[in-house]
């Protein structure tokens, strides 16, 4: 019996933050067309999926000036599609960050770990997060 299908879609896709497909083809993203009805990216490894999340956080910080949990989550999981207030509370509880606390790049691994927990209900191990962050730092 194949138990892989019991895992959340974000884990099966190596995309624990459920990044949606767009015009951007991320490094490590499968170039194959998505199955009908599937709107999320699929990555070759968990590290590549997490790297894409770090890249998006960089865009949020540099382009949109979003540097606190509240602002980041409001864009990542907008109230039109999510219970954004609960998402923010959950991430703040898991990280110890205040909702309006200014975050820097060094805070992103902890933020991404908490967001993955919220998105997929699964804890990503610290080693995988660290490898992905290093990949993000080394791969433009």
N, C-alpha and C positions, 0 to 999 in steps of 0.2 A: 504494500500500500504506500502511495506517495503522500507524505505528510506535509510537503512543501506548500500545498495549497491552503493549509491551515494558518500559515504565517500571513501577517498583514501585507497588503499589496506593496507598500513602500519598502518593506524588507525584501520581498521577492524581486522587486525592481532595483535593488541596491540604491534606493532613493528614499531614505528615511524621513526626509522633510517634504516629501510629495511635491517636488518641483514639477510644474506643468510644462508640457512641450510648448515650444515657441519657435520663432525663426532661428534662435540661437542653437547651434549644435555644440553642446558642451564637450570638452575633452573627456573621453571615456564613455560618452553616451552612445548607445546603439544607434547606428544610422538606419536600421531597418524601420519600415513604416510600423506605426503602432497598430495593434489589433483594433478592430472596429469598436468604437465607444471608449477606448482607453485614451486618456488625455495627459497621462503622467510620463515623464522621462524614464528610460530604463538605462542603467549604467552597467559597465562590465565588472565593477567591483564596488563595494561599500565606500571605499576611500574616494573613488571618483565621484560618487553621488554626494558625499559630504564636501568634497572640494568645491563642487558647483554651489553648494549652500554658502560656503565661505566667500566665494566670488560674488554671489548675490548680496551678501552682507556688505562687502566692499562697495558695491554699487549703491546700496542704500545709504551708506555713510558719505561717500564722495559726491554722488550725483544729487541725492535727495536730502542730505544732511540729517538722516535718521540715525540717532546715536543712543537711544534709550530703549529699553524693553517695550514700553508702551507704543512708541512710534514705529518701531520695527514690526511688532506683531500686528498693529493696525493695518499695515501695508501687506504683510505676509498672509494674514488670515482676516480679511476685511469683514466687518459686521454684517454685510449683505449675504455672506456665505457661511459664517461661523459664529460661535459664541466667543467673541473676541475677548470680552472681559474675563471670562473663565480661563481662557488660554493665557492671558497676561498673568493672572493670579497664580496659575499652575507653574508657569515658567519662573516667576519670582520666588515661589516657595521652593522649587527645586534648586535654584541657583543662589538664593540669598540676596539677589540684586533687588533694589527698589525699582518700582515701575518707571520712575523718572530719572533714575541714576544714569549718568553719562557713562557709556561703555567705550572701551578702546578695543583695538584688535586683539589684545592679549586676553580679553574676556570672552571672545567669540567661541572658543572650544566649549566652555561651560554652557554658554547660551545655546549652541547647536545641539549639544547633548540633551538639554532640557526640551528643546523644541522637537527633537526626534522622539522623545518619550511621549510628548503630547500628541504628535502626529500619528505614531504607530503603536504606542503602548508598550514599547520595547526599549530596554536600556542598551545603548551602544557602548561597548567597552572603551575605556579611556585610551588604550593602546591604538585602537582603530581611529578614534578621534584625533589623536596626536599624529598618526601617520597621514591622515587626510589634511590636517592643518599644515604639516610640513610639505605635502604635495602642493597645496595651495600657495605656500610661500615660494616654492621653487619653480612652479609652472605658471607662467603668466596667462 
